[in-house]
Amino acid sequence: MDENKRSKMTRQLQIYYTLTHARIIGPGDIMKDFGISRRMLQRDLKDLRDAGLLNISYDRAADNYITTYDASFDETSQNRRRQHLLRLYRIGTLIRNLGQTDMEELHMYETLLEEYEDAVLESGKDPEQNPPEYIPDKPERPELADLKAEYYTFFPDSNERTRQRDFEEMNRAGFRIYYSRKYRSFIYEYFE
């Protein structure tokens, strides 16, 4: 994504993901990767802490951030800042807790289903050459997480429009989440 077009929310969500999924990462790495100044990085880390997502300490000797999840929401925040922190908390919670779809398992299912359907078709056309007893078993569709229900488990007071906006923001930040008509379910892929 073009650094100049990245919104504050998108940048903060990506920094949050980076900090929670990288083993060793220091401020220089983040400033370089995101094209931001040290001051902006400090403000972003403060927002992540104030949203109650994580707490950061810096190990100078190792040039590494140490992350913990013992942060608490800044109840003193007001107005637009409070709204931003609440939204950051919601989406950060979704990134950390929503059940991601195993795309390899889904692709394997589609391949096996296609092979099964081809075998059924060939057996119907020429049963002598392709006897029905050699048709493989129909594969079972993988169980997909009900992401909409999970969302409302985490945030029962949210409305549908808020959920839609949160999912849209996840997409803008690179966390691919979309509704599949084929599976009649939301798909949540890994960070891009």
HUJOUR-V808298 format. One record per backbone hydrogen bond with DSSP energy under -1.0 kcal/mol. CO is the residue of the C=O (numbers start at 0). NH is the residue of the N-H. If there is no record, write none. Layout:
# HUJOUR-V808298
co->CO nh->NH
co->CO nh->NH
This chain:
# HUJOUR-V808298
co->1 nh->4
co->6 nh->10
co->7 nh->11
co->8 nh->12
co->9 nh->13
co->10 nh->14
co->11 nh->15
co->12 nh->16
co->13 nh->17
co->14 nh->18
co->15 nh->19
co->16 nh->20
co->17 nh->21
co->24 nh->64
co->25 nh->29
co->26 nh->30
co->27 nh->31
co->28 nh->32
co->29 nh->33
co->30 nh->35
co->36 nh->40
co->37 nh->41
co->38 nh->42
co->39 nh->43
co->40 nh->44
co->41 nh->45
co->42 nh->46
co->43 nh->47
co->44 nh->48
co->45 nh->49
co->46 nh->50
co->47 nh->52
co->48 nh->51
co->49 nh->73
co->54 nh->67
co->56 nh->65
co->58 nh->62
co->58 nh->63
co->63 nh->58
co->65 nh->56
co->67 nh->54
co->72 nh->74
co->73 nh->76
co->77 nh->80
co->77 nh->81
co->78 nh->82
co->79 nh->83
co->80 nh->84
co->81 nh->85
co->82 nh->86
co->83 nh->87
co->84 nh->88
co->85 nh->89
co->86 nh->90
co->87 nh->91
co->88 nh->92
co->89 nh->93
co->90 nh->94
co->91 nh->95
co->92 nh->96
co->93 nh->97
co->100 nh->102
co->101 nh->105
co->102 nh->106
co->103 nh->107
co->104 nh->108
co->105 nh->109
co->106 nh->110
co->107 nh->111
co->108 nh->112
co->109 nh->113
co->110 nh->114
co->111 nh->115
co->112 nh->116
co->113 nh->117
co->114 nh->118
co->115 nh->119
co->116 nh->120
co->117 nh->121
co->118 nh->122
co->119 nh->123
co->120 nh->124
co->121 nh->125
co->125 nh->129
co->130 nh->133
co->131 nh->134
co->144 nh->146
co->145 nh->149
co->146 nh->150
co->147 nh->151
co->148 nh->152
co->149 nh->153
co->150 nh->154
co->154 nh->157
co->158 nh->162
co->159 nh->163
co->160 nh->164
co->161 nh->165
co->162 nh->166
co->163 nh->167
co->164 nh->168
co->165 nh->169
co->166 nh->170
co->167 nh->171
co->168 nh->172
co->169 nh->174
co->170 nh->173
co->173 nh->175
co->173 nh->191
co->175 nh->188
co->177 nh->186
co->179 nh->183
co->179 nh->184
co->184 nh->179
co->186 nh->177
co->187 nh->100
